[in-house]
Each structure stands twice: as structure tokens, then as C-alpha cells.
Amino acid sequence: MSIEVKIPPVGESITSGLVSTWHKAEGETVAEGDVLLTLETDKVSTEITAEAAGVLKIIVPEGEEVDIGTVVATIDPEGGATEAKAAPAEKPAQAPAKEEAPAPAPVEEPPVAKAPEAPAPAPAAPAPAPKPASTALVPSTPATVAIPEGRTTRKRMSPLRRKIAAQLVMAQQTAAMLTTFNEADMSGVMGLRKRLQEEFVAQHGVKLGFMSFFIKASVHALKAVPGVNSRIDGEDLITNHFYDIGVAVGTERGLIVPVIRDADQKSFAEIEKDIIEYAGKAREGKIKVEDLQGGVFTISNGGVYGSLLSTPILNPPQSGILGLHKIQERPIAEKGQVVIRPMMNLALSYDHRVIDGKEAVTFLIKIKEAIEDPMRLLLDF
């Protein structure tokens, strides 16, 4: 009896997904635990594995959007055994045929050669056809494939991209969003990293990056300005007393924001390890829904792409997001003299319904002070 391959529940609010990639072909024998397909949803990508060994029959091709619970394929546990038995049965049959070669039986084979001329033998073609059929079934007309149309190309948006688009529009339509700017001299952080990097790596097995400093600085600023750690819920204002910081990560499928839990209680090394783990999951498409939920504040680093200045969009229902930018040596005035310093532009976008201008400016100054004098992060002042 065939076993159904169904789309499993992958999150409370997720009702459908896109059959992004079939990793096994039609008619291929699979083992229990083999990855069959990748399901792409509006939040994460999930790999669906085989619950039993057998021969795969694909029902839903790549590029189709399906509801949770839909049967997308079946696995015939006896398919492999049947083929195995059939193969040895054919070999003994061929042996006697060779021994009786002089007999007239082989002479009757020429008429069989003529059979292709008649329409009747046409059904015989499907026997070897399953393998070609698999390539026709899976990649033939995936909805996500770009289709050239003269001077333009049409491609269906993935669920994740549609979700991102809806979230961005919703953020701009529902929040009174405003952005304030400042800049930070990165000399202190860069000098500290250079001085301690070798020992840090030897002790913790990871490099000391810039993001852990900004996460710690954000926690420091959120404690100093609790209003930024608040959000609107209907007619109520909810202030969070925990510090789960989201870090925006760009992937091939779009932007996702995994959350560093209890960042106030973690060391620099623990934060760096969390970031590396999330980056690995993102590359492999193994980020879970729970990894993306519950953040109170987000950091987005456009500087890795070369951005010098931007106005980041809020990540609802959060009320604030910090935008980081490229570190660039610039001339600045210091004690009456012009000096060259590695400077970074900082941007804080915030919901003006929740956060006043004074709070926003104070928050960003706290970030600046903590970055320019990293010892503040250790002494928490």
C-alpha cells in the first residue's frame, strides 16, 4: 500500500507553501529519512523527508502552491522489491534463448521489429518513459521560473517575497514612521577587536565581530530609554522587560530576521555563536518559524552591501529599528584639529506614536556613546 507524502504543519499562522524544489525524481527509489522536497512558506523554508523507503511518485510539480495537509507525492514500499525480483527473472529467460539460437524461434523476431510501424505498439513506449517523465514533471513548468516575454521577464513572487512586500507596506501604512540620524567613530571598537581578536578566537572558537557590539549597545540603550522597547496593541501600550534582538539577514529567498534571545544575559562570544548558527541555518534553508518570532528591536546592517545612508523600515509590531552602514574613513574635527577617523552613519527609524523625538535622539546617542567607548558596555553605564 502506498504511503502518502503530505505537507506537514510548519507554524501556527502558516496555511500554505510553495513546492520549491524536488530533491528526488519521479520513479526514483528513496530511503527512509531522505530529503524529498523543500517547501517554501512566507516565513521559512522547510525540508520534507521520506517516512519510509520505496519508489517515489510525484503528484505536485515544482512551483505549485499547496495548502498544509495536501498530498504531494506517494511512496510505494513494494516498488523497489518488485523491480528487484523482475530483474533476475529476466536474466534466466535470456540464457535459454541464447542456447536455442539455432531454433526457429529467433526467426520470428523480425516481425516484432516491424511492430513500431503499427499504432498498436505505441503503448510499449511508456515502459522506458518514467525517467524522462520525471524531468518533464518536476522542472517542466515551475511557477517560480522566469519566463521571457519579449523585452520583459515574468516571474511569480515567492511566498516569502509576498510576505515581505505585505509587511513593508503594512509598516508604512500603520505606523507614524520617522528616522533620526547620527554617526559613530568606530576607532574604539576596531582597536579593541584588533587587540583581543587572537585571544578571543583561541578561547571561544569564533571571531569577535561588530554585530555583537551593536547588539550589546542596543540593549544598553533600551534599558536607558524603555519607551523604545514598547509597542502598541489596540488601545494599549505594552512595554517589554526583556531584550530579544532581531538581526536582519539577507538570503537568496529574501530578508529574514532571526532573534537573539535574552541578549542582555549573553556574553559577546555567545552572541557571535548565535549569529553564526543563524547564518548557517539561513544558507541551508533550515530557519524555523520560532527563530523569527518575538523580537523587541531589530538591527539591519546595510553596510555589508556598501550602503552609506538609509532609512530602515520598521519590523511590526516593533517600534524601533537601527540601521548600520559602511565604515568609511572621513575627516572630522577633534579638539580643534582635522583628523581622519573610521566613521559609520547610524539611523534609527521609530514609530512616532510610541516614541517621542527626544527619546529617539537620546536612544541613538546612547548607541553612539557605547560604540565610541566600548568599556561602557562592560560597566553598563
C-alpha positions as CSV (number, residue, x, y, z in Angstrom):
1,M,0.0,0.0,0.0
2,S,1.4,3.4,-1.0
3,I,2.4,5.9,1.7
4,E,1.2,9.5,1.2
5,V,3.6,12.4,1.4
6,K,1.7,15.3,3.0
7,I,2.6,18.9,3.6
8,P,3.0,19.0,7.4
9,P,2.1,21.9,9.7
10,V,5.2,24.3,9.9
11,G,3.8,27.1,12.1
12,E,0.6,28.4,13.6
13,S,0.0,31.1,11.1
14,I,1.2,29.3,8.0
15,T,-1.6,27.8,5.9
16,S,0.2,27.1,2.6
17,G,3.6,26.9,0.9
18,L,5.3,26.6,-2.4
19,V,6.8,23.3,-3.6
20,S,10.2,24.9,-4.2
21,T,12.4,22.0,-5.1
22,W,12.1,18.3,-5.6
23,H,15.4,16.6,-4.5
24,K,14.3,13.2,-5.8
25,A,12.9,12.4,-9.3
26,E,9.8,10.6,-10.3
27,G,10.2,6.8,-10.1
28,E,13.4,7.1,-8.0
29,T,13.9,4.7,-5.1
30,V,14.2,6.6,-1.8
31,A,15.3,5.6,1.7
32,E,13.7,6.5,4.9
33,G,14.9,9.9,6.1
34,D,15.9,11.1,2.6
35,V,15.0,14.7,1.8
36,L,12.3,14.7,-0.8
37,L,11.4,18.3,-1.3
38,T,11.9,21.8,0.0
39,L,8.7,23.7,1.0
40,E,9.0,27.5,0.9
41,T,6.5,29.5,3.0
42,D,6.0,33.1,3.7
43,K,8.3,32.8,6.7
44,V,10.8,29.9,6.3
45,S,11.8,27.0,4.1
46,T,11.3,23.5,5.3
47,E,12.7,20.2,4.1
48,I,10.3,17.3,4.0
49,T,11.7,13.8,4.4
50,A,10.6,10.3,3.4
51,E,8.8,8.4,6.2
52,A,9.6,5.1,4.6
53,A,11.7,3.5,1.8
54,G,10.2,2.8,-1.6
55,V,9.6,4.2,-5.1
56,L,8.6,7.9,-5.3
57,K,5.6,9.0,-7.4
58,I,5.3,12.8,-7.6
59,I,1.8,14.3,-7.7
60,V,2.5,18.1,-7.4
61,P,5.3,19.5,-9.5
62,E,7.8,22.2,-8.5
63,G,6.4,25.8,-8.5
64,E,2.9,24.8,-7.3
65,E,1.5,26.4,-4.1
66,V,-0.3,23.9,-1.9
67,D,-2.2,24.0,1.4
68,I,-1.0,22.4,4.6
69,G,-2.1,18.7,4.5
70,T,-2.0,18.4,0.8
71,V,-0.7,15.1,-0.6
72,V,2.1,16.0,-2.9
73,A,3.5,12.5,-3.6
74,T,3.3,8.9,-2.7
75,I,5.9,6.2,-1.8
76,D,5.4,2.6,-2.9
77,P,7.2,0.5,-0.3
78,E,7.0,-2.6,-2.6
79,G,8.1,-0.8,-5.7
80,G,11.8,-1.4,-5.1
81,A,11.2,-5.1,-4.2
82,T,9.1,-5.7,-7.3
83,E,11.8,-4.2,-9.6
84,A,14.4,-6.3,-7.9
85,K,12.5,-9.5,-8.4
86,A,11.7,-8.7,-12.0
87,A,15.3,-8.1,-13.0
88,P,16.7,-11.6,-12.0
89,A,13.6,-13.2,-13.7
90,E,14.5,-11.7,-17.0
91,K,18.1,-12.8,-16.9
92,P,17.4,-16.6,-16.8
93,A,14.9,-16.1,-19.6
94,Q,17.6,-14.7,-21.8
95,A,20.0,-17.6,-21.2
96,P,17.8,-20.3,-22.7
97,A,17.2,-18.0,-25.6
98,K,20.9,-18.0,-26.4
99,E,21.2,-21.8,-26.1
100,E,18.2,-22.3,-28.5
101,A,19.6,-19.8,-31.0
102,P,19.6,-22.3,-33.9
103,A,15.9,-23.0,-33.3
104,P,13.3,-21.2,-35.5
105,A,12.1,-19.1,-32.5
106,P,14.6,-16.3,-33.1
107,V,13.5,-16.1,-36.7
108,E,10.1,-14.8,-35.5
109,E,11.7,-11.7,-34.1
110,P,11.9,-9.7,-37.4
111,P,8.1,-9.2,-37.3
112,V,8.5,-7.7,-33.9
113,A,10.9,-5.2,-35.4
114,K,8.1,-4.1,-37.7
115,A,5.8,-3.6,-34.8
116,P,6.8,0.1,-34.2
117,E,5.3,0.9,-37.7
118,A,1.8,-0.1,-36.4
119,P,0.0,2.2,-33.9
120,A,-0.6,-0.7,-31.5
121,P,2.9,-1.0,-30.1
122,A,2.9,2.7,-29.1
123,P,1.8,1.8,-25.5
124,A,5.1,0.0,-25.2
125,A,6.9,3.3,-25.2
126,P,5.8,4.3,-21.6
127,A,7.8,1.4,-20.2
128,P,11.2,3.2,-20.5
129,A,9.4,6.6,-20.2
130,P,9.3,7.0,-16.5
131,K,12.8,8.5,-16.2
132,P,12.2,11.2,-18.9
133,A,8.8,11.8,-17.4
134,S,10.4,12.7,-14.1
135,T,12.3,15.5,-15.7
136,A,9.2,16.7,-17.5
137,L,7.1,16.5,-14.4
138,V,9.3,18.3,-11.9
139,P,11.1,21.2,-13.6
140,S,8.8,21.4,-16.6
141,T,6.7,24.5,-15.7
142,P,7.6,25.6,-12.2
143,A,5.7,28.8,-11.4
144,T,8.8,30.4,-9.9
145,V,10.8,30.0,-13.1
146,A,11.4,33.3,-15.0
147,I,9.5,33.3,-18.3
148,P,10.8,35.7,-21.0
149,E,8.1,37.8,-22.6
150,G,9.8,39.8,-25.3
151,R,11.5,42.7,-23.6
152,T,10.4,41.7,-20.1
153,T,10.5,38.6,-17.9
154,R,7.7,37.5,-15.7
155,K,8.2,35.5,-12.5
156,R,5.8,34.7,-9.8
157,M,6.7,36.1,-6.4
158,S,7.6,33.5,-3.8
159,P,5.5,33.3,-0.6
160,L,8.4,34.8,1.4
161,R,8.8,37.7,-1.0
162,R,5.0,38.3,-1.0
163,K,5.0,38.3,2.8
164,I,8.0,40.8,2.9
165,A,6.1,43.1,0.5
166,A,3.0,43.0,2.6
167,Q,4.9,43.6,5.8
168,L,6.7,46.6,4.4
169,V,3.6,48.2,3.1
170,M,1.7,47.5,6.3
171,A,4.5,49.0,8.4
172,Q,4.4,52.2,6.4
173,Q,0.6,52.4,6.4
174,T,0.0,51.7,10.1
175,A,3.0,53.4,11.9
176,A,3.9,57.1,12.1
177,M,7.4,56.3,11.0
178,L,10.2,58.8,11.3
179,T,14.0,58.4,11.1
180,T,16.7,60.2,13.0
181,F,20.5,60.0,12.2
182,N,23.8,60.2,13.9
183,E,27.4,59.0,13.4
184,A,29.8,56.9,15.4
185,D,33.6,56.9,15.4
186,M,34.5,53.2,15.2
187,S,38.1,53.6,16.3
188,G,37.4,52.3,19.8
189,V,35.6,49.1,18.7
190,M,38.1,48.5,15.9
191,G,41.1,48.9,18.2
192,L,39.6,46.6,20.9
193,R,38.9,43.9,18.3
194,K,42.4,44.1,16.9
195,R,43.9,43.9,20.3
196,L,41.8,41.0,21.6
197,Q,40.9,39.1,18.4
198,E,43.6,36.4,18.6
199,E,42.9,35.6,22.3
200,F,39.1,35.7,21.7
201,V,39.3,33.2,18.9
202,A,41.6,30.9,20.8
203,Q,39.3,30.9,23.8
204,H,35.8,30.8,22.1
205,G,36.4,29.4,18.6
206,V,34.7,32.3,16.9
207,K,35.7,35.8,15.8
208,L,34.7,38.9,17.6
209,G,32.6,40.8,15.1
210,F,31.0,44.2,15.0
211,M,27.4,43.0,15.4
212,S,27.8,41.7,18.9
213,F,28.9,45.3,19.9
214,F,25.8,46.8,18.4
215,I,23.5,44.2,20.0
216,K,25.0,45.0,23.4
217,A,24.8,48.7,22.6
218,S,21.1,48.3,21.7
219,V,20.4,46.5,25.0
220,H,22.3,49.3,26.8
221,A,20.2,51.9,25.0
222,L,16.9,50.1,25.5
223,K,17.5,50.0,29.2
224,A,18.2,53.7,29.3
225,V,15.2,54.6,27.1
226,P,12.4,52.0,27.8
227,G,10.0,53.7,25.5
228,V,11.8,52.3,22.5
229,N,11.1,48.8,24.0
230,S,7.4,49.3,23.7
231,R,4.7,48.6,21.2
232,I,1.0,49.4,20.6
233,D,-1.6,46.7,21.0
234,G,-5.0,48.1,20.1
235,E,-5.5,50.9,22.6
236,D,-2.9,49.6,25.0
237,L,0.9,50.4,25.2
238,I,2.9,47.3,26.1
239,T,6.5,47.8,27.4
240,N,8.8,44.8,27.2
241,H,11.1,44.0,30.1
242,F,13.2,41.5,28.1
243,Y,15.8,42.0,25.3
244,D,15.3,39.7,22.3
245,I,17.1,41.5,19.5
246,G,16.4,40.7,15.8
247,V,19.2,40.7,13.3
248,A,18.2,41.2,9.7
249,V,19.9,38.6,7.4
250,G,19.8,38.6,3.6
251,T,19.2,35.3,1.9
252,E,18.6,34.2,-1.7
253,R,14.9,34.0,-0.9
254,G,14.7,37.4,0.8
255,L,15.3,39.2,4.1
256,I,14.7,37.3,7.3
257,V,15.1,38.4,10.9
258,P,16.2,35.7,13.4
259,V,16.1,36.7,17.0
260,I,19.0,36.6,19.6
261,R,17.2,35.6,22.8
262,D,17.9,37.4,26.1
263,A,20.8,39.3,24.6
264,D,21.3,41.1,27.9
265,Q,22.2,37.9,29.6
266,K,24.6,36.6,26.9
267,S,28.3,37.2,26.5
268,F,29.9,38.6,23.3
269,A,31.0,35.1,22.4
270,E,27.5,33.6,22.9
271,I,26.0,36.3,20.7
272,E,28.6,35.7,18.0
273,K,27.9,31.9,18.1
274,D,24.2,32.6,17.8
275,I,24.7,34.8,14.8
276,I,26.9,32.2,13.1
277,E,24.4,29.5,13.8
278,Y,21.5,31.5,12.3
279,A,23.6,32.4,9.3
280,G,24.3,28.7,8.6
281,K,20.6,27.9,9.0
282,A,19.7,30.7,6.6
283,R,22.1,29.5,3.9
284,E,20.7,25.9,4.2
285,G,17.1,27.0,4.4
286,K,16.6,25.5,7.9
287,I,15.5,28.5,9.8
288,K,12.5,27.7,12.0
289,V,9.4,29.9,12.5
290,E,10.2,30.2,16.2
291,D,13.6,31.5,15.3
292,L,12.0,34.6,13.8
293,Q,9.3,35.4,16.3
294,G,9.2,37.6,19.5
295,G,11.9,40.2,18.8
296,V,11.5,43.6,20.5
297,F,14.0,45.6,18.4
298,T,15.8,45.0,15.1
299,I,19.2,45.8,13.7
300,S,19.7,45.9,9.9
301,N,23.3,46.2,8.5
302,G,23.1,47.7,5.0
303,G,26.8,48.5,5.3
304,V,27.8,45.0,4.3
305,Y,26.4,45.9,0.8
306,G,28.2,49.2,0.7
307,S,25.3,51.5,1.9
308,L,26.3,54.8,3.4
309,L,22.9,56.0,4.5
310,S,19.4,54.7,4.5
311,T,16.0,54.9,6.3
312,P,15.2,51.3,7.5
313,I,11.6,50.3,7.7
314,L,10.1,49.1,11.0
315,N,9.6,45.4,11.6
316,P,6.0,45.3,13.0
317,P,4.9,45.2,15.8
318,Q,8.2,46.6,17.0
319,S,8.6,50.4,17.4
320,G,12.3,50.8,16.5
321,I,14.9,49.6,14.1
322,L,18.6,50.5,14.0
323,G,20.3,50.9,10.6
324,L,24.0,50.3,10.3
325,H,26.1,51.5,7.4
326,K,29.5,51.2,5.8
327,I,32.5,52.2,7.8
328,Q,34.3,54.9,5.9
329,E,37.4,57.0,6.8
330,R,36.3,60.6,6.9
331,P,37.9,63.9,8.1
332,I,36.3,65.1,11.3
333,A,37.1,67.9,13.8
334,E,38.7,66.7,17.0
335,K,40.0,69.1,19.6
336,G,40.3,71.9,17.1
337,Q,42.1,69.8,14.5
338,V,41.1,67.9,11.4
339,V,41.7,64.1,11.8
340,I,40.8,61.0,9.8
341,R,38.6,58.6,11.6
342,P,36.7,55.4,10.6
343,M,33.1,56.7,10.8
344,M,29.8,54.9,10.5
345,N,26.4,56.6,9.9
346,L,23.6,55.3,12.2
347,A,19.9,55.6,11.5
348,L,17.1,54.9,13.9
349,S,13.6,54.6,12.4
350,Y,10.9,54.6,15.0
351,D,7.1,54.8,15.5
352,H,6.3,58.3,16.5
353,R,3.0,57.2,18.0
354,V,5.0,55.4,20.7
355,I,8.4,57.2,20.8
356,D,8.9,61.0,21.1
357,G,11.6,62.7,19.2
358,K,13.6,63.4,22.4
359,E,13.5,59.7,23.3
360,A,14.6,58.7,19.8
361,V,17.6,61.1,19.8
362,T,18.6,60.1,23.3
363,F,18.4,56.4,22.3
364,L,20.7,56.9,19.3
365,I,23.2,59.0,21.4
366,K,23.3,56.1,23.9
367,I,24.2,53.8,20.9
368,K,26.9,56.2,19.7
369,E,28.4,56.6,23.2
370,A,28.6,52.9,23.8
371,I,30.2,52.2,20.4
372,E,32.8,55.0,20.7
373,D,33.7,53.9,24.3
374,P,33.1,50.1,24.4
375,M,34.1,50.0,28.1
376,R,30.6,51.4,28.8
377,L,29.2,48.1,27.7
378,L,31.2,46.2,30.3
379,L,30.4,48.7,33.1
380,D,26.8,49.2,31.9
381,F,26.6,53.0,32.2
